[in-house]
Amino acid sequence: MKPPLFRYLVPETLAEARQMLSAHVGSAKIIAGGQSLIPMMNFRVVQPGVVIDIGRLLELETLTQDSQGGLICGARMRHNAMIESPLAATGWPIIPQALRHVAHLAIRNRGTIGGSLAHADPAAEWALLAVLLEAELTLSSVRGDRRVAANDFFLGPLTTDLQEDEMIIQVRFPALPKGHRAVFQEVSRRPGDFAMAACAVILDFDGQQIRSARVGLMGVMDRAFRLTDLESALRGQRPSDQLIRECSADICGDMDLMNDRQASAQFRRHLARSLVARCLAEASDLHGTSGGQSHAATH
Ligand SMILES: Cc1cc2nc3c(=O)[nH]c(=O)nc-3n(C[C@H](O)[C@H](O)[C@H](O)COP(=O)(O)OP(=O)(O)OC[C@H]3O[C@@H](n4cnc5c(N)ncnc54)[C@H](O)[C@@H]3O)c2cc1C
């Protein structure tokens, strides 16, 4: 399949990119890694009249730390560059853990954080990471820049708060507590497939008690989300098999889960509960399996 005809524009500066988006509102699409856009164009799911290639905007390929210790990630950072980043591995190890599950090497070499977040697939690892890590996205247009919390950015499957004249230029991940334990697990039919369900957990301990907990799921609903009731229930507790069994028993009980060719809602509910229990046990090192920053893959 070949895409329909389109105009191909290559801005040299960010200002030029913003101008181009503004001049072609409604018909323009940014292209970053092209790993989702090109297949969608080939299948006529989207038919942009203008494609704006941001490949020359090197300022969107930077990875730095700000004065508050936050990780500032340019929108064109590739999945693989993040997997290989010593900065991410040191302060946000859940990022490389999760991104190793994105598709295959060729796709991870091309795909970008900005493209993945803008695409907003309900089973995208970047979306779960953004929600779990309380990321803040900077959206830019000729009207100015605005910042949006990841939790407010995702509105549904393939739907975000991004306006037609806006582009993502940067994503900020606040610092995590030193010594936290992070675990990511997902279940997919084959390695590289989109997940049927995935869970990410970050636990911070005060001695043997959980000081704070973050638990996120993706692939089971129309967008990634945090289990905030569970997080509150875990706070101040000393992890045990019984606690984890009790806490994970009712997860997603009254939620309307996705039901599609990949997996039934009932199976997704089972996966969500199993993955949460397994991630919590591993992050708590209950069975001596975790160095605190390990990950497990289940295919
Ligand atoms: C076979 C296959 C398997 C895959 N498996 C997975 C998987 O398991 N997990 C996963 O997370 N992903 C998976 N993907 C998707 C992959 O991660 C893509 O890289 C990602 O979704 C899109 O990133 P991109 O940079 O290629 O964006 P593009 O394809 O270039 O763009 C995607 C969308 O985002 C918009 N866009 C891009 N950059 C910006 C920006 N800076 N600001 C505003 N809008 C922007 C584009 O206009 C387009 O609408 C898979 C893809 C394929 C082809």
The ligand as a Gaussian input file, in Angstrom:
#p B3LYP/6-31G(d) Opt

LIG

0 1
 C        4.614000      -3.337000      14.098000
 C        4.564000      -2.252000      15.154000
 C        4.536000      -2.621000      16.487000
 C        4.479000      -1.625000      17.475000
 N        4.464000      -2.022000      18.789000
 C        4.427000      -1.071000      19.750000
 C        4.408000      -1.427000      21.122000
 O        4.470000      -2.598000      21.501000
 N        4.347000      -0.435000      22.027000
 C        4.314000       0.896000      21.654000
 O        4.274000       1.764000      22.524000
 N        4.349000       1.257000      20.372000
 C        4.405000       0.322000      19.413000
 N        4.429000       0.711000      18.104000
 C        4.358000       2.151000      17.774000
 C        5.749000       2.792000      17.844000
 O        6.148000       2.878000      19.199000
 C        5.759000       4.212000      17.256000
 O        7.086000       4.593000      17.222000
 C        5.024000       5.310000      17.997000
 O        3.701000       5.021000      18.268000
 C        4.964000       6.572000      17.171000
 O        6.166000       7.244000      17.214000
 P        6.766000       7.894000      15.918000
 O        7.870000       8.779000      16.375000
 O        7.090000       6.853000      14.934000
 O        5.554000       8.824000      15.435000
 P        4.947000       9.068000      13.980000
 O        4.514000       7.788000      13.387000
 O        5.863000       9.917000      13.189000
 O        3.657000       9.927000      14.382000
 C        2.594000       9.347000      15.111000
 C        1.548000      10.417000      15.392000
 O        2.075000      11.393000      16.280000
 C        2.085000      12.692000      15.675000
 N        3.338000      13.327000      16.117000
 C        4.588000      12.839000      16.022000
 N        5.457000      13.632000      16.664000
 C        4.714000      14.653000      17.169000
 C        5.037000      15.801000      17.953000
 N        6.278000      16.062000      18.372000
 N        4.028000      16.633000      18.305000
 C        2.760000      16.378000      17.916000
 N        2.398000      15.308000      17.182000
 C        3.371000      14.456000      16.825000
 C        2.007000      12.435000      14.175000
 O        1.422000      13.530000      13.499000
 C        1.112000      11.196000      14.142000
 O       -0.234000      11.578000      14.302000
 C        4.484000      -0.255000      17.104000
 C        4.533000       0.123000      15.747000
 C        4.586000      -0.867000      14.781000
 C        4.663000      -0.449000      13.335000

